[in-house]
Amino acid sequence: MKRREFVQQAMAAAVLGLSREQVAHLLRSEAPPLPSDALYERDPRWYWAEMRRQFLLDPNHINLNCGSLGVCPLPVIRAVAEHLFTSEAFNEPDYPWWGYAENEHIREVREELAQFLGVSRDEIALVRNATEAMNTVCNGLDLNRGDVVVTTDQEHLGGLCCWQQKEARFGIRLRYVKLPLPPASKEQILELFDRALTPEVRVVSFSHITTTTGLVLPAKEICAMARERGILSVVDGAHAIGQLPLNLREIGCDFYATSPHKWLLAPKGTGVLYLREGVQDRLWVNIASGEWNNKALKAYRFSNLGTCNLSLLKGLLAALRFHRQIGSERIFARQRELARLVYEGFQHLPQAKLLTPDHPELWGAMTTAQFPEAEAERVRRMLTEHRIRVGGGGPRLRISTHIFTQPEEIATCFAVLARALKR
């Protein structure tokens, strides 16, 4: 038996709950080729049906919650698995300690991420998720009692609680911009931030895409407003990478946190923090270890977390290349095409109040509606019974659409919703 076959069969018992023989066959086989551009031009519907073969999704479940967790395609899974077995066999140079020595593998990941995000490699730190990235910025900034940090009332707790802890511990003050549900226009949002960014404000921290409603905030304009007033801008972009075209240089933010495990379909446990070169020295590192104060490392010293799992980074690299191979424009167009089906589905339910704005600048691939409390509980129960996974909490239902989502799955979801609401 060849070494590769042995490695692949050794994985079989632990993957997917399939038999050893089934998984060994799966891992020995090459991933199906991506559907061709010619097929896309001839029959887009069949093209996206073929794309589904890149994923290990159980056909008996419907996943409409990419907003919480993405689904790794086969090339990403394979990249992680193959590197794991190679590294554990000690068949490569010394395993790197994250932050102590940037080897060629980590450099390659940072370089391709930087290109994808329109910035320099020296401005990219590798972390584990957007929550860690947001905490790195918040806890690293020197702020004084009474300094004001502006945020919104629709932040994810992973990007908000760090500021709330700083308020409780050091006496800074948080000021919340109350975002309309939904806003009428981009100008309405900018007017609210304009009023909030007064002279005592030191930092503005906001989500590029809100986790609650899928609202896309005008990040470029907010960051420009902050920069003109000498205010640092911190953007929680957990949902943005893989859902929106991103050029962080054009956005003009000082710090940007994101979670590729969502919309970029990268492995769980991969995160990215962008630190603009001109503001890196204003931040203390959160975890002090080797070369914590070596500023020549630039953003890389904020990756100094100790021993890392390089296999996950190999998966992140594979996810970037998978995305580029399909094409950002094609992916984003498909996400929004499916999101439109969701929006129209909610419009046909009298009990649903749409919280996501129907505006191309303010809406991506997540759509949220609110239901009366009693009916929301029944709706969630029926969705669970039909093995349909959605996001949101309480009376809110959030549906996320990605390239693995099929229109028939959306139709099934809304058929279940209609039955639940008729009872």
Secondary structure, 3 states (H helix, E strand, C coil): CCHHHHHHHHHHCCCCCCCHHHHHHHHHCCCCCCCCHHHHHHCHHHHHHHHHHHCCCCCCCEECCCCCCCCCCHHHHHHHHHHHHHHHCCCCCCCCEECCCCCHHHHHHHHHHHHHHCCCHHHEEEECCHHHHHHHHHHHECCCCCCEEEEECCCCHHHHHHHHHHHHHHCCEEEEECCCCCCCCHHHHHHHHHHHCCCCEEEEEEECECCCCCEECCHHHHHHHHHHCCCEEEEECCCCECCECCCHHHHCCCEEEECCCCCCCCCCCCEEEEECHHHHHHECCCCCCCCCCCHHHHHHHHHCCEECCHHHHHHHHHHHHHHHHHCHHHHHHHHHHHHHHHHHHHHCCCCCEECCCCCCCCECCEEEEECCHHHHHHHHHHHHHCCEECECCCCEEEEECCCCCCHHHHHHHHHHHHHHHHC
